[in-house]
Amino acid sequence: MKLRYKPMPSDLAARYRRREPDAYGLRPELHVSDGQGMPCRHCLANIAEGDPYLIIAYRPFPDLQPYAETGPVFLHAQDCEAYNGETSVPAILTTSKDYLLRGYSADDRIVYGTGAVTPVDAIDARAAELLERSDIAYVHVRSARNNCYQCRIERA
């Protein structure tokens, strides 16, 4: 199965860069990267040392509902090119040994029993396995340690 890794939508990233309110109604915080573990959710690459970045509360779901988790994420403060959805594992997913993968239904609800900490070299296989199921519309990749949202995986 071919997969597509999806970043934060470009129109939403542009709003945050204009310092419009995040998912909690707060203005994005501006910081300077120390080069240690600041993955941008738009280009899906790490933010280099010395580059400005934003911390925002991000809800990667279209509507408020009980399963619409919101959490902190990083975003380049300056324009960056959106990850193009290639089928290869994005750069931000190569900086840890494993990630939490979890399936969601078409109505944006967690499909129970799908969450599993997955080694980096098994992300494609685990995502494909989940997406073979008819009750799973997409997969979230999250930090295995802090549960922070990284990106979304869909069928290509």
Solvent accessible surface area in square Angstrom, and as a share of the most:
residue,aa,sasa,rsa
1,M,115,0.51
2,K,150,0.64
3,L,7,0.03
4,R,96,0.35
5,Y,0,0.00
6,K,73,0.31
7,P,24,0.15
8,M,1,0.00
9,P,70,0.44
10,S,61,0.39
11,D,106,0.55
12,L,34,0.17
13,A,0,0.00
14,A,35,0.27
15,R,98,0.36
16,Y,8,0.03
17,R,37,0.14
18,R,149,0.54
19,R,69,0.25
20,E,58,0.26
21,P,75,0.47
22,D,17,0.09
23,A,36,0.28
24,Y,137,0.52
25,G,52,0.50
26,L,108,0.54
27,R,154,0.56
28,P,1,0.01
29,E,97,0.44
30,L,95,0.47
31,H,70,0.31
32,V,104,0.60
33,S,3,0.02
34,D,80,0.42
35,G,32,0.31
36,Q,137,0.61
37,G,54,0.52
38,M,27,0.12
39,P,17,0.11
40,C,0,0.00
41,R,4,0.02
42,H,7,0.03
43,C,22,0.13
44,L,1,0.01
45,A,36,0.28
46,N,58,0.30
47,I,2,0.01
48,A,58,0.45
49,E,135,0.60
50,G,50,0.48
51,D,52,0.27
52,P,42,0.26
53,Y,11,0.04
54,L,3,0.01
55,I,44,0.22
56,I,4,0.02
57,A,9,0.07
58,Y,8,0.03
59,R,59,0.22
60,P,18,0.11
61,F,11,0.05
62,P,91,0.57
63,D,91,0.47
64,L,143,0.71
65,Q,39,0.17
66,P,117,0.74
67,Y,56,0.21
68,A,13,0.10
69,E,49,0.22
70,T,40,0.23
71,G,21,0.20
72,P,81,0.51
73,V,2,0.01
74,F,48,0.20
75,L,0,0.00
76,H,28,0.13
77,A,17,0.13
78,Q,116,0.52
79,D,128,0.66
80,C,30,0.18
81,E,150,0.67
82,A,32,0.25
83,Y,37,0.14
84,N,107,0.55
85,G,9,0.09
86,E,88,0.39
87,T,70,0.41
88,S,62,0.40
89,V,43,0.25
90,P,2,0.01
91,A,53,0.41
92,I,1,0.01
93,L,0,0.00
94,T,88,0.51
95,T,87,0.50
96,S,37,0.24
97,K,149,0.63
98,D,20,0.10
99,Y,10,0.04
100,L,29,0.15
101,L,0,0.00
102,R,32,0.12
103,G,0,0.00
104,Y,0,0.00
105,S,24,0.15
106,A,92,0.71
107,D,93,0.48
108,D,22,0.11
109,R,85,0.31
110,I,36,0.18
111,V,19,0.11
112,Y,161,0.61
113,G,78,0.75
114,T,1,0.00
115,G,42,0.40
116,A,35,0.27
117,V,88,0.50
118,T,7,0.04
119,P,73,0.46
120,V,35,0.20
121,D,137,0.71
122,A,32,0.25
123,I,0,0.00
124,D,59,0.30
125,A,70,0.54
126,R,46,0.17
127,A,0,0.00
128,A,17,0.13
129,E,97,0.44
130,L,3,0.02
131,L,1,0.01
132,E,126,0.57
133,R,100,0.37
134,S,120,0.78
135,D,65,0.34
136,I,2,0.01
137,A,33,0.26
138,Y,3,0.01
139,V,0,0.00
140,H,0,0.00
141,V,0,0.00
142,R,10,0.04
143,S,18,0.12
144,A,32,0.25
145,R,137,0.50
146,N,111,0.57
147,N,60,0.31
148,C,29,0.18
149,Y,14,0.05
150,Q,9,0.04
151,C,0,0.00
152,R,64,0.23
153,I,0,0.00
154,E,32,0.14
155,R,95,0.35
156,A,66,0.51
